[in-house]
Structure formats: structure tokens, C-alpha cells
């Protein structure tokens, strides 16, 4: 009996020793199988970035008469980056981008949160209104830009509505006025992307534990107290994600704005994306454009890392 027990024990020990070896072999096999895909993804990600870095320290352009692989012969000793620091048009475009972001993102967040709170409860026709509310997000940005371009014409529907309300003809040249043109662009952006914010926040709102809200109600908490002490803390991660997505996307605003104003009148609505587009297609100074794009990439990456750290810290506090 003892011999049989010893044999079984030895077999169990051998099986236990074999398990790590099998796991290691499985890991090595998995690595070998996914290696080609990993190399491809690395190439797709790294090559454009390295190419951009390479071009950004040269004066190369498509009109230089030489291939990009010979751009090293036009090395400019980081002059593009020093020019960037002194480029007043760049800083003005960045300032306008920041203004659009500071106005649009909070407006979209507050409207989206209000709508999400409303749609968290059941009411007649909820599905129909839900579908209607999501429709602006599904419109192609260029099409949305053309829609608002027509709406804000001097003889367009916006002025017609204002004429009806005031009782006398209103012929405001919305897209020809530097201030009003930027406001019109922001209205278009808020109209189109508030549904996205609403959708993300609604998903977070639905995930709040119902039992905690009911317990707070039984303890006498009013709606604002329930929202501030239970709903909002539980939604912090979702809120950070929603804000990060819209900040990054709003920073890249282009289609709607370019269709509506083309960056005009003059450069009154020229954001950083429009400025880069004009430098790329009109001035063809690709080395300088690469330097601008790389600088923006670094700034947005830092913002994304900050958002991720804040999100991780929020999760730890909630846990």
C-alpha cells in the first residue's frame, strides 16, 4: 500500500513540475505565433512617427526636387522648432482652438449629462426621442458643416427666425463677422457631438447601483444629494473618459469648420487643424508642418497620460 502511495505521490510531483514548463512553452508558442502581427503593428505605428521626426528637422518639401529619403541633405538644425516658437499665426490658431475647446466641451458635457439624467427614467416615447437625439452624431461632419453654412447665411433660417421674433428684418452676416463666425462654428460642434457625450454618460449613469440610490432615498436624501454623493462619484471614470475623448477630438476640429468658414473671414476661425492643412496644401512646407504636428502629438499624449493617471487614481479611491 505504501509503495502505491509513494508512486502516486511521485506522479503528482512530476505533474506539478511539468505544469510550469508547459505554461512557458505555451507562452513561447503564443509569442512566436503573434510575432508577425506584432511586427506589422509596430511598423504601422512607428514608421510614420519616425518619418515625421525625420522630416521635421529638414526643409524638405514635395517641390524640392529630391525624394524624402534624401531629405537629410536639407538638414536645418531644428530651425523648424525655433520658428514654431516665434510663429504668431500658430499661437493664434492654437488660442482659437483652445477657445473652441473651452466653450464646446463643457457645453456638450452639461447638456449630455442633463439629457442622460432625463433618459435614465422611463417616459412615454423614450425610444423615439432616443433615436432622434442620436441622429446628429451620425451625420457626416462635412455634411453638418454645409447644413450650418446654409442655416447661418444672411438670408438663412436663423435670420428668418430672429426676424419673426423681433418683428423687423434681421440680416446678420454670421459667417462674415470674425466673432459671430466662431460662435456659429461652436454651435455646429455642440449640436453634432452632444449626443456622443450623452451616450457615454448615459451608459455610466445606468451602471450606478440602484440599491444605493434607494437606500439614500429612504434616509431622506433629496435628488441633488443623491446625485452629488452617489451618482457623481460612481461616474468619475466615465466622465474622465468622455471629457478626454471630446477634448482630443475637439482639438482636431476641421471638417465642419472648413466647410462653414474655410478658416475665415481672414484667419478669424483658423484653428490649428486648418492652419496645418493650409501649410500642407498651399505653402507645401512639409518640414515645418511635421514639426507642428509632432509638437501637438506630444501635448495631446501628455494630456492623455494625465487623464489615464487620474482615471486610475479615481478607480483606487472608489475601490
C-alpha positions as CSV (number, residue, x, y, z in Angstrom):
1,X,0.0,0.0,0.0
2,X,2.8,2.4,0.9
3,X,4.6,1.6,-2.4
4,X,1.4,2.5,-4.3
5,X,1.0,5.7,-2.3
6,X,4.7,6.6,-3.0
7,X,4.2,6.0,-6.7
8,X,1.1,8.3,-6.8
9,X,3.0,11.0,-4.9
10,X,5.9,10.8,-7.3
11,X,3.5,11.1,-10.2
12,X,1.8,14.1,-8.7
13,X,5.2,15.8,-8.1
14,X,6.2,15.1,-11.7
15,X,2.9,16.6,-13.0
16,X,3.4,19.6,-10.7
17,X,6.9,20.1,-12.1
18,X,5.7,19.8,-15.7
19,X,3.0,22.5,-15.4
20,X,5.3,25.5,-15.3
21,X,7.3,24.0,-18.3
22,X,4.0,23.6,-20.2
23,X,3.0,27.1,-19.4
24,X,6.3,28.5,-20.5
25,X,6.2,26.5,-23.7
26,X,2.6,27.8,-24.4
27,X,3.7,31.4,-23.8
28,X,6.7,30.9,-26.2
29,X,4.4,29.4,-28.8
30,X,1.9,32.2,-28.4
31,X,4.7,34.8,-28.8
32,X,6.0,33.1,-32.0
33,X,2.5,32.9,-33.5
34,X,1.7,36.6,-32.8
35,X,5.2,37.9,-33.7
36,X,4.4,38.7,-37.4
37,X,1.3,40.7,-36.4
38,X,3.3,42.5,-33.6
39,X,6.0,43.5,-36.1
40,X,3.4,44.7,-38.6
41,X,1.6,46.8,-35.9
42,X,4.9,48.2,-34.7
43,X,5.9,49.1,-38.3
44,X,2.5,50.8,-38.9
45,X,2.8,52.8,-35.7
46,X,6.5,53.6,-35.6
47,X,7.3,54.3,-39.2
48,X,5.0,57.3,-39.7
49,X,6.2,58.7,-36.4
50,X,9.9,58.3,-37.2
51,X,9.2,59.6,-40.7
52,X,7.6,62.7,-39.2
53,X,10.5,63.2,-36.8
54,X,13.0,62.9,-39.7
55,X,11.2,65.4,-42.0
56,X,10.6,67.8,-39.1
57,X,14.3,68.6,-38.8
58,X,14.7,69.4,-42.6
59,X,13.5,71.9,-45.1
60,X,12.2,69.2,-47.4
61,X,9.0,69.6,-49.4
62,X,7.5,67.9,-52.5
63,X,8.8,70.7,-54.6
64,X,12.4,70.4,-53.5
65,X,13.2,68.1,-56.5
66,X,14.5,65.2,-54.3
67,X,13.0,62.2,-52.6
68,X,12.1,62.2,-48.9
69,X,14.9,59.6,-48.3
70,X,17.4,62.4,-49.3
71,X,15.8,64.9,-47.0
72,X,18.9,64.7,-44.7
73,X,20.7,66.9,-47.2
74,X,18.4,69.7,-46.2
75,X,19.1,69.4,-42.5
76,X,18.2,72.7,-40.8
77,X,19.5,72.1,-37.2
78,X,16.0,72.2,-35.6
79,X,15.2,75.5,-37.2
80,X,11.5,74.4,-37.7
81,X,11.1,74.2,-33.9
82,X,12.6,77.6,-33.2
83,X,10.4,79.1,-36.0
84,X,7.4,77.4,-34.3
85,X,8.1,79.1,-31.1
86,X,8.1,82.5,-32.8
87,X,5.2,81.9,-35.2
88,X,2.4,84.3,-34.1
89,X,-0.1,82.7,-36.6
90,X,0.5,79.3,-35.0
91,X,-0.1,80.6,-31.5
92,X,-3.2,82.5,-32.6
93,X,-4.6,79.3,-34.2
94,X,-3.8,77.4,-31.0
95,X,-5.6,80.1,-29.0
96,X,-8.7,79.8,-31.1
97,X,-8.6,76.1,-30.8
98,X,-8.4,76.4,-27.0
99,X,-11.4,78.8,-27.1
100,X,-13.5,76.4,-29.1
101,X,-12.5,73.6,-26.7
102,X,-13.2,75.5,-23.5
103,X,-16.6,76.5,-24.8
104,X,-17.8,73.4,-26.6
105,X,-16.6,70.6,-24.3
106,X,-18.2,71.9,-21.1
107,X,-21.4,72.8,-23.0
108,X,-21.5,69.3,-24.5
109,X,-20.8,67.7,-21.1
110,X,-23.5,69.7,-19.3
111,X,-26.1,69.1,-22.0
112,X,-25.2,65.5,-22.3
113,X,-25.4,65.0,-18.5
114,X,-28.8,66.7,-18.3
115,X,-30.1,64.5,-21.1
116,X,-28.6,61.4,-19.7
117,X,-30.3,62.1,-16.3
118,X,-33.6,62.7,-18.1
119,X,-33.3,59.5,-20.2
120,X,-32.3,57.4,-17.1
121,X,-36.0,57.2,-16.2
122,X,-38.8,55.7,-18.3
123,X,-41.3,58.0,-20.0
124,X,-43.7,57.7,-23.0
125,X,-41.9,57.9,-26.4
126,X,-38.5,57.4,-24.9
127,X,-37.2,55.1,-27.7
128,X,-38.4,57.6,-30.4
129,X,-36.7,60.6,-28.7
130,X,-33.6,58.5,-28.0
131,X,-33.3,57.7,-31.8
132,X,-33.9,61.4,-32.7
133,X,-31.3,62.6,-30.2
134,X,-28.6,60.3,-31.6
135,X,-29.1,61.4,-35.2
136,X,-26.8,64.5,-35.2
137,X,-23.9,62.3,-34.2
138,X,-24.5,60.1,-37.3
139,X,-24.3,63.0,-39.8
140,X,-21.0,63.2,-41.7
141,X,-19.1,66.3,-40.3
142,X,-18.7,67.8,-43.8
143,X,-22.5,67.5,-44.3
144,X,-23.1,69.1,-40.9
145,X,-20.8,71.9,-41.9
146,X,-22.8,72.5,-45.1
147,X,-26.1,72.4,-43.2
148,X,-24.9,75.1,-40.8
149,X,-23.3,77.0,-43.6
150,X,-26.8,77.3,-45.1
151,X,-28.5,78.0,-41.8
152,X,-26.2,80.9,-41.0
153,X,-26.4,82.7,-44.3
154,X,-27.7,86.3,-44.3
155,X,-31.0,85.1,-45.8
156,X,-31.0,81.8,-44.0
157,X,-33.4,80.2,-41.5
158,X,-31.5,81.6,-38.4
159,X,-32.1,85.2,-39.5
160,X,-35.7,84.4,-40.6
161,X,-36.4,83.1,-37.1
162,X,-34.8,86.2,-35.5
163,X,-36.8,88.4,-37.8
164,X,-40.1,86.7,-36.7
165,X,-39.2,87.1,-33.1
166,X,-38.1,90.7,-33.3
167,X,-40.7,91.9,-35.7
168,X,-38.3,93.5,-38.1
169,X,-35.9,92.2,-40.8
170,X,-32.6,90.7,-39.4
171,X,-29.8,90.2,-41.9
172,X,-26.8,89.4,-39.7
173,X,-23.8,88.2,-41.7
174,X,-22.9,85.5,-39.3
175,X,-20.1,83.9,-41.3
176,X,-18.5,87.2,-42.3
177,X,-18.1,88.6,-38.8
178,X,-14.9,87.3,-37.0
179,X,-16.7,86.8,-33.7
180,X,-20.0,85.5,-34.9
181,X,-18.4,83.1,-37.3
182,X,-16.6,81.4,-34.5
183,X,-19.8,81.3,-32.5
184,X,-21.6,79.7,-35.4
185,X,-18.9,77.0,-35.7
186,X,-19.2,76.3,-31.9
187,X,-23.0,75.9,-32.2
188,X,-22.5,73.4,-35.0
189,X,-20.0,71.4,-33.0
190,X,-22.2,71.4,-29.9
191,X,-25.2,70.3,-31.9
192,X,-23.3,67.4,-33.5
193,X,-21.3,66.0,-30.6
194,X,-23.6,66.5,-27.6
195,X,-25.2,63.1,-28.5
196,X,-21.9,61.3,-28.1
197,X,-21.4,62.8,-24.6
198,X,-25.0,61.9,-23.8
199,X,-24.5,58.3,-24.9
200,X,-21.3,57.8,-22.8
201,X,-22.7,59.5,-19.7
202,X,-26.0,57.5,-20.0
203,X,-24.0,54.3,-20.1
204,X,-22.3,55.3,-16.9
205,X,-25.5,56.5,-15.3
206,X,-27.3,53.2,-15.9
207,X,-24.4,51.4,-14.2
208,X,-24.8,53.2,-10.9
209,X,-26.1,50.6,-8.3
210,X,-29.8,51.1,-7.8
211,X,-29.9,49.8,-4.2
212,X,-27.6,52.6,-3.0
213,X,-29.9,55.2,-4.6
214,X,-32.9,53.6,-2.9
215,X,-31.1,53.5,0.4
216,X,-30.2,57.1,0.2
217,X,-33.9,58.0,-0.7
218,X,-35.1,56.1,2.4
219,X,-32.7,58.0,4.5
220,X,-34.2,61.3,3.3
221,X,-31.7,62.4,0.7
222,X,-33.0,64.8,-1.9
223,X,-32.3,64.3,-5.7
224,X,-29.3,66.7,-5.6
225,X,-27.8,65.0,-2.6
226,X,-28.2,61.5,-4.2
227,X,-26.6,62.8,-7.4
228,X,-23.7,64.6,-5.6
229,X,-22.8,61.8,-3.1
230,X,-23.7,58.6,-5.0
231,X,-24.1,59.1,-8.8
232,X,-21.3,61.6,-9.5
233,X,-18.5,59.6,-7.6
234,X,-19.5,56.4,-9.3
235,X,-19.4,58.1,-12.7
236,X,-16.0,59.8,-12.3
237,X,-14.2,57.3,-14.5
238,X,-16.8,57.6,-17.2
239,X,-16.7,61.4,-17.0
240,X,-12.9,61.5,-17.4
241,X,-13.1,59.2,-20.4
242,X,-15.9,61.3,-22.0
243,X,-14.1,64.6,-21.4
244,X,-10.7,63.1,-22.7
245,X,-12.3,61.9,-25.9
246,X,-14.0,65.2,-26.6
247,X,-11.0,67.3,-25.7
248,X,-8.8,65.4,-28.1
249,X,-11.4,65.3,-30.9
250,X,-12.3,68.9,-30.4
251,X,-8.6,69.8,-30.7
252,X,-8.7,68.3,-34.2
253,X,-11.9,70.0,-35.3
254,X,-11.6,70.5,-39.1
255,X,-14.4,69.3,-41.4
256,X,-17.3,71.3,-40.1
257,X,-15.3,74.4,-39.6
258,X,-13.6,74.3,-43.0
259,X,-16.9,73.8,-44.9
260,X,-18.5,76.7,-42.9
261,X,-15.8,79.3,-43.0
262,X,-12.6,77.9,-44.5
263,X,-10.8,79.5,-41.5
264,X,-12.1,82.9,-42.4
265,X,-13.0,85.7,-42.5
266,X,-9.3,86.2,-42.9
267,X,-7.9,83.9,-40.2
268,X,-10.6,84.6,-37.6
269,X,-11.7,81.0,-37.3
270,X,-8.5,79.3,-38.3
271,X,-7.8,76.5,-35.8
272,X,-4.7,74.5,-35.6
273,X,-6.0,71.8,-37.9
274,X,-7.0,74.4,-40.6
275,X,-3.6,76.1,-40.2
276,X,-1.8,72.8,-40.7
277,X,-4.0,72.0,-43.7
278,X,-3.2,75.3,-45.4
279,X,0.5,75.0,-44.8
280,X,0.4,71.4,-46.2
281,X,-1.6,72.0,-49.3
282,X,-0.9,75.7,-50.2
283,X,2.5,76.5,-48.9
284,X,3.9,73.0,-49.2
285,X,6.4,73.5,-46.3
286,X,6.2,69.9,-45.1
287,X,9.2,70.1,-42.8
288,X,7.6,72.8,-40.8
289,X,4.2,71.1,-40.8
290,X,5.8,67.9,-39.5
291,X,7.3,69.9,-36.6
292,X,4.0,71.4,-35.7
293,X,2.2,68.1,-35.9
294,X,4.9,66.4,-33.7
295,X,4.6,69.2,-31.1
296,X,0.8,68.8,-31.0
297,X,1.2,65.0,-30.7
298,X,3.4,65.4,-27.7
299,X,1.0,67.8,-26.0
300,X,-2.0,65.5,-26.6
301,X,-0.1,62.5,-25.4
302,X,0.8,64.2,-22.2
303,X,-2.9,65.1,-21.8
304,X,-3.9,61.5,-22.4
305,X,-1.4,60.2,-19.9
306,X,-2.6,62.7,-17.3
307,X,-6.2,61.6,-17.9
308,X,-5.3,57.9,-17.6
309,X,-3.4,58.5,-14.3
310,X,-6.4,60.5,-13.0
311,X,-8.7,57.7,-14.0
312,X,-6.5,55.0,-12.3
313,X,-6.4,57.2,-9.1
314,X,-10.2,57.5,-9.2
315,X,-10.6,53.8,-9.5
316,X,-8.4,53.2,-6.5
317,X,-10.4,55.7,-4.4
318,X,-13.7,54.1,-5.5
319,X,-12.4,50.6,-4.7
